Amino acid sequence: MFFRNLTFFRFPSSLNAALETLEDRLVEHPLKPVGPLELGSRGFVPPMGGEGTAMTHRLGDFTWVSLGREDRLLPGAVVNDALAKKLAEIEAKEGRKLGGKARKQLKDDLIHEMLPKAFIKGSRTSASIDLKHGIVAVDASSKKSAENVVSELRHAMGSFPAVPVNAEVSVRAVMTGWLTGEPLPEGLTLGDECELKDPVDGGAVVKAQRQELTADEITKHLETGKQVTKLALVLDDHVSFVLGEDLIVRKLKFLDGAVDQLENTERDSLAAELDARYALFSAELHTLFGVLEKALKLSRVD
């Protein structure tokens, strides 16, 4: 169940008491099957999947939740193609072209006719809530997708004033400094990927993967004024990730140093395995956020 991305939000620690009732709140907002005339449905699902029915999984100060969604796949191109054929039939049969209002009504009718036959795609997005430190980490690589999860939590709770984290320094400047020789925070080392951008609008963009980041070709780009907008980093030889100037952690991967901890312990059920994985993830997430918070002076809400 390891997350692949991390988009962070913060909320006041005063909400801890209210979050103690999170299970009861989410039970009242489960994912329901998408209706025949609905484009989509949203609701919470058990984070442990088939290994449990609870809407939350609590482990110490951390709570794991999952938002499920079902979407009917009805591409606009398919609807427009059907509309064009229908309009051609009407014109051939009646010798007239429909006006704008009639065309819109016809399109709506076609959508209602096609929706019940459309395929349904299911998905889920997990989030981890650090109750003690007032942090939500959503497994999403875009702020919009992450905000959708927080919005659903807000709807279920009635009030949940979580806001995206912000840095009090220029993330781009800090990462550029790391790549030009400034000391990295304790525990962090450079990975093998980066994105460099010319600071002017419409300027050049250079992307490097599987590259030694201290190599001359990277240095030359930095000397011309390009700045780091994405940077691969490794934390304590346990976790690798790519940090963006938008403060989103992408390509999160647990390395052998962390995974060995799981493989060296036998567990007798999938539920126990998931619980162990979440315990490891929570511990590494806490360490990672602490490093980023200090290095980038992440804002607080208390």
C-alpha positions as CSV (number, residue, x, y, z in Angstrom):
1,M,0.0,0.0,0.0
2,F,3.0,2.3,-0.2
3,F,2.0,5.7,-1.5
4,R,3.6,6.9,-4.8
5,N,3.0,10.6,-4.3
6,L,2.6,13.0,-1.4
7,T,0.7,16.3,-1.4
8,F,0.7,17.8,2.0
9,F,-1.9,19.8,3.9
10,R,-1.9,21.1,7.4
11,F,-4.7,21.6,9.9
12,P,-4.9,23.0,13.5
13,S,-4.0,20.5,16.2
14,S,-7.2,21.7,18.0
15,L,-9.1,19.4,15.6
16,N,-7.7,16.3,17.2
17,A,-10.7,15.8,19.4
18,A,-13.1,16.1,16.4
19,L,-11.0,13.6,14.4
20,E,-11.5,11.0,17.1
21,T,-15.0,10.6,15.6
22,L,-13.7,10.3,12.0
23,E,-14.8,6.7,11.7
24,D,-18.4,7.5,12.5
25,R,-18.4,10.4,10.1
26,L,-17.0,8.4,7.2
27,V,-19.4,5.5,7.7
28,E,-22.1,8.0,6.8
29,H,-20.4,8.9,3.5
30,P,-19.6,5.6,1.8
31,L,-18.9,5.2,-1.9
32,K,-22.2,4.3,-3.6
33,P,-22.5,2.6,-7.0
34,V,-22.7,5.2,-9.8
35,G,-26.3,5.6,-11.0
36,P,-27.4,4.9,-14.5
37,L,-27.7,8.6,-15.4
38,E,-24.7,9.8,-13.3
39,L,-21.3,10.6,-14.6
40,G,-19.6,9.7,-11.4
41,S,-19.8,8.8,-7.7
42,R,-17.6,9.6,-4.7
43,G,-17.4,8.2,-1.2
44,F,-15.1,6.6,1.3
45,V,-14.1,3.0,1.2
46,P,-12.3,0.7,3.7
47,P,-8.5,1.5,3.4
48,M,-7.7,-2.2,4.1
49,G,-9.8,-3.3,1.1
50,G,-11.2,-6.7,1.5
51,E,-9.3,-7.2,4.7
52,G,-11.6,-5.0,6.8
53,T,-14.8,-3.0,6.8
54,A,-13.7,0.0,8.9
55,M,-13.5,3.3,7.0
56,T,-10.3,4.2,8.9
57,H,-7.2,2.4,10.0
58,R,-5.6,3.9,13.1
59,L,-2.1,3.2,14.1
60,G,-0.8,5.3,16.9
61,D,-1.1,9.0,15.9
62,F,-1.7,8.1,12.2
63,T,-5.0,7.3,10.5
64,W,-5.3,5.9,7.0
65,V,-8.4,6.7,4.9
66,S,-9.3,6.1,1.3
67,L,-11.6,7.9,-1.0
68,G,-13.2,5.8,-3.7
69,R,-14.7,6.9,-7.0
70,E,-16.6,5.4,-9.9
71,D,-16.7,7.2,-13.2
72,R,-18.6,6.4,-16.4
73,L,-16.3,6.5,-19.4
74,L,-18.2,8.5,-22.0
75,P,-15.6,10.4,-24.1
76,G,-16.6,13.7,-25.6
77,A,-15.5,12.5,-29.1
78,V,-17.9,9.5,-28.9
79,V,-20.8,11.8,-28.0
80,N,-19.9,14.3,-30.7
81,D,-19.7,11.5,-33.3
82,A,-23.1,10.2,-32.4
83,L,-24.5,13.8,-32.5
84,A,-23.0,14.4,-35.9
85,K,-24.7,11.2,-37.3
86,K,-28.0,12.1,-35.7
87,L,-27.9,15.7,-37.1
88,A,-27.1,14.3,-40.6
89,E,-30.1,11.9,-40.3
90,I,-32.4,14.7,-39.4
91,E,-31.1,17.0,-42.1
92,A,-31.5,14.2,-44.7
93,K,-34.9,13.3,-43.5
94,E,-36.4,16.7,-42.8
95,G,-34.3,18.9,-45.1
96,R,-33.4,21.3,-42.3
97,K,-30.7,22.1,-39.8
98,L,-31.3,22.3,-36.1
99,G,-30.7,25.5,-34.3
100,G,-28.3,25.9,-31.4
101,K,-30.9,25.2,-28.7
102,A,-32.3,22.2,-30.4
103,R,-28.7,20.8,-31.0
104,K,-28.0,21.2,-27.3
105,Q,-31.2,19.4,-26.3
106,L,-30.4,16.6,-28.8
107,K,-26.9,16.2,-27.3
108,D,-28.3,16.0,-23.8
109,D,-30.7,13.3,-24.9
110,L,-27.9,11.3,-26.5
111,I,-25.9,11.5,-23.3
112,H,-28.8,10.3,-21.2
113,E,-29.3,7.5,-23.8
114,M,-25.6,6.5,-23.8
115,L,-24.7,6.9,-20.1
116,P,-26.3,3.6,-18.8
117,K,-24.3,1.7,-21.4
118,A,-21.0,3.3,-20.7
119,F,-18.2,1.4,-18.9
120,I,-17.5,2.2,-15.3
121,K,-14.0,2.8,-14.0
122,G,-13.2,2.5,-10.3
123,S,-10.3,4.1,-8.5
124,R,-9.3,5.0,-5.0
125,T,-7.0,7.7,-3.5
126,S,-5.5,7.2,0.0
127,A,-4.5,9.7,2.6
128,S,-2.6,9.5,5.8
129,I,-3.6,11.8,8.7
130,D,-1.0,12.7,11.3
131,L,-3.2,13.6,14.3
132,K,-0.4,14.7,16.6
133,H,1.2,17.1,14.1
134,G,-1.8,18.2,12.1
135,I,-0.6,16.9,8.7
136,V,-2.5,15.2,5.9
137,A,-0.5,13.5,3.1
138,V,-2.6,12.6,0.1
139,D,-1.3,10.0,-2.5
140,A,-1.8,12.4,-5.4
141,S,0.6,14.1,-7.8
142,S,-1.7,17.1,-8.5
143,K,-3.0,19.6,-6.1
144,K,-6.5,19.4,-7.6
145,S,-6.8,15.6,-7.0
146,A,-5.4,16.0,-3.5
147,E,-7.9,18.8,-2.7
148,N,-10.7,16.6,-3.9
149,V,-9.9,14.2,-1.1
150,V,-9.6,16.9,1.5
151,S,-12.8,18.4,0.3
152,E,-14.6,15.1,0.8
153,L,-13.2,14.9,4.3
154,R,-14.4,18.4,4.9
155,H,-17.9,17.4,3.7
156,A,-18.0,14.4,5.9
157,M,-16.6,16.2,9.0
158,G,-18.8,19.3,8.5
159,S,-15.6,21.4,9.0
160,F,-12.0,20.5,8.3
161,P,-9.9,23.6,7.8
162,A,-6.9,21.9,6.2
163,V,-4.8,24.0,3.8
164,P,-2.0,23.2,1.4
165,V,1.5,23.6,2.9
166,N,3.5,26.6,1.8
167,A,7.2,27.3,2.1
168,E,8.5,30.5,3.6
169,V,11.6,30.4,1.3
170,S,11.9,29.9,-2.4
171,V,11.9,26.1,-3.0
172,R,13.5,26.6,-6.4
173,A,16.3,28.6,-4.9
174,V,16.9,26.0,-2.1
175,M,17.0,23.1,-4.5
176,T,19.3,25.0,-6.9
177,G,21.6,25.6,-4.0
178,W,21.7,21.9,-3.1
179,L,22.7,21.1,-6.7
180,T,25.4,23.8,-6.8
181,G,27.2,22.5,-3.8
182,E,25.4,23.8,-0.7
183,P,25.1,21.2,2.1
184,L,22.0,19.2,2.0
185,P,19.9,18.6,5.2
186,E,21.1,15.7,7.3
187,G,19.9,12.4,5.9
188,L,19.4,13.7,2.4
189,T,21.5,12.8,-0.6
190,L,21.1,13.6,-4.3
191,G,19.3,11.1,-6.6
192,D,19.7,10.8,-10.3
193,E,17.0,13.0,-11.7
194,C,16.3,16.7,-12.0
195,E,14.5,19.4,-14.1
196,L,16.1,22.7,-14.8
197,K,14.3,25.8,-16.1
198,D,15.5,29.1,-17.4
199,P,13.9,31.7,-15.1
200,V,12.5,33.8,-17.9
201,D,9.0,33.1,-19.2
202,G,9.1,30.6,-22.1
203,G,12.7,29.8,-21.4
204,A,14.5,26.5,-22.0
205,V,13.7,23.4,-19.9
206,V,16.2,20.6,-19.4
207,K,15.1,17.2,-17.9
208,A,17.8,14.7,-16.8
209,Q,17.1,11.1,-15.7
210,R,19.5,8.4,-14.6
211,Q,22.1,11.1,-14.6
212,E,24.9,11.9,-12.1
213,L,23.7,15.3,-10.9
214,T,27.2,16.6,-10.2
215,A,28.3,15.9,-13.7
216,D,29.8,18.8,-15.9
217,E,26.8,18.9,-18.2
218,I,24.4,19.7,-15.3
219,T,26.9,22.2,-13.9
220,K,27.1,24.0,-17.2
221,H,23.3,24.4,-17.3
222,L,23.3,25.9,-13.8
223,E,26.1,28.3,-14.7
224,T,24.0,29.7,-17.5
225,G,21.3,30.6,-14.9
226,K,18.9,27.7,-15.1
227,Q,17.2,26.8,-11.8
228,V,16.1,23.5,-10.3
229,T,12.3,23.0,-10.4
230,K,12.4,19.2,-9.6
231,L,15.1,17.2,-7.8
232,A,15.5,13.6,-7.0
233,L,16.6,12.9,-3.4
234,V,17.2,10.0,-1.2
235,L,16.4,9.9,2.6
236,D,18.6,7.8,4.8
237,D,19.0,5.2,2.1
238,H,15.4,4.2,2.9
239,V,13.2,6.3,0.6
240,S,13.8,7.9,-2.8
241,F,11.6,10.6,-4.3
242,V,11.4,13.6,-6.6
243,L,10.6,16.9,-4.9
244,G,9.0,19.6,-7.0
245,E,9.0,23.4,-6.4
246,D,5.2,23.0,-5.9
247,L,6.1,21.0,-2.7
248,I,4.6,17.8,-4.1
249,V,6.6,14.6,-3.6
250,R,6.5,12.3,-6.6
251,K,7.9,8.9,-7.5
252,L,8.1,7.9,-3.9
253,K,9.8,4.6,-3.6
254,F,10.9,2.6,-0.5
255,L,14.4,1.2,-1.0
256,D,15.9,-2.1,0.3
257,G,17.0,-0.5,3.5
258,A,13.3,0.0,4.5
259,V,11.7,-2.9,2.7
260,D,14.1,-5.4,4.4
261,Q,12.4,-4.5,7.7
262,L,9.2,-6.0,6.3
263,E,10.7,-9.1,4.8
264,N,12.6,-10.1,7.9
265,T,9.3,-10.5,9.9
266,E,6.8,-13.2,9.2
267,R,3.1,-12.3,9.3
268,D,0.2,-14.8,9.1
269,S,-2.4,-12.7,7.2
270,L,-2.7,-10.0,4.5
271,A,-4.3,-7.7,7.2
272,A,-1.1,-8.0,9.3
273,E,1.0,-7.3,6.2
274,L,-0.9,-4.2,5.4
275,D,-0.7,-3.1,9.0
276,A,3.1,-3.5,9.0
277,R,3.4,-1.7,5.7
278,Y,1.4,1.3,7.0
279,A,3.5,1.3,10.2
280,L,6.7,1.5,8.1
281,F,5.2,4.1,5.8
282,S,4.0,6.3,8.7
283,A,7.4,6.3,10.3
284,E,9.2,7.2,7.1
285,L,6.6,9.8,6.3
286,H,7.1,11.5,9.7
287,T,10.9,11.6,9.2
288,L,10.6,12.9,5.6
289,F,8.1,15.7,6.5
290,G,10.3,16.8,9.4
291,V,13.3,17.1,7.1
292,L,11.4,19.1,4.5
293,E,9.7,21.3,7.1
294,K,13.0,22.4,8.6
295,A,14.8,22.8,5.2
296,L,12.0,24.7,3.5
297,K,10.5,26.4,6.5
298,L,7.1,25.0,5.8
299,S,4.3,27.1,7.2
300,R,2.2,26.2,10.2
301,V,-1.5,26.9,10.8
302,D,-1.7,26.9,14.7
